[in-house]
């Protein structure tokens, strides 16, 4: 299905974005990588070229109109079309709202909201021409606001509203829009979040029960697009969380409060 398609993946120099780009490349797709770290982006492009010769990389900040426009223009100049856009770019923070420097909130929304809105707006004409689609990579934090993750949760909840709107607005144009809710996932090398003061903080490695691998997430992304599914929630805990939050949000709040120490540990 994806052989010969053109897939743009934002935030794809490492982590989930890189895994998704690699999965599409193995299916025969032409890949447009994106990131702000030019060195890491070049390394990822060279790695993907062992799988496919049809890979380009665009060093651009897609949270700006100019960066998003540059990404889409390079994709069209390189391959003549765009079949799928994967909105993966995003950052997170740690700290209660009352402790955060305002610049943290600004940075979260610029990356997670503007960084998905602008590329989508720029890509829509090309997606309409191909009757392609856009997939937003979100989080279980987009189901319910979580302590210490307030701005991140709010930004991820925004993505659902965007997907719901796009599905209706673009239905007659044949454009697919989907939302993948990812749970606790392996941490890419040197993955950072923003501390309360706005300075980067390295995430601790994750492994074991309840932790999704990059491969699991990438397979889920491709499956969603194949089936043109609206929403998919990963992990058993994620699905239980989603169900309980609908049936009894007060119970979910009680569970989180009773397990704050464990929650804080998993958020490091």
Secondary structure, DSSP 8 states (H G I E B T S, - for coil): --TT-EEEETT-SSHHHHHHHHHHHHTT-EEEEEES-HHHHHHHHHHHTTT-S-EEEEE--TTSHHHHHHHHHHHHHHHS---EEEE-----B-S-GGG--HHHHHHHHIIIIIHHHHHHHHHHHHHHHHT-EEEEEEEGGGTS--TT-HHHHHHHHHHHHHHHHHHHHTGGGT-EEEEEEE-SB---TT-EEE-TTS-EEE-----STT-B-HHHHHHHHHHHHHHT-SEEE-SHHHHHHHHHHHH-HHHHHHHHHHTHHHHHHHT-
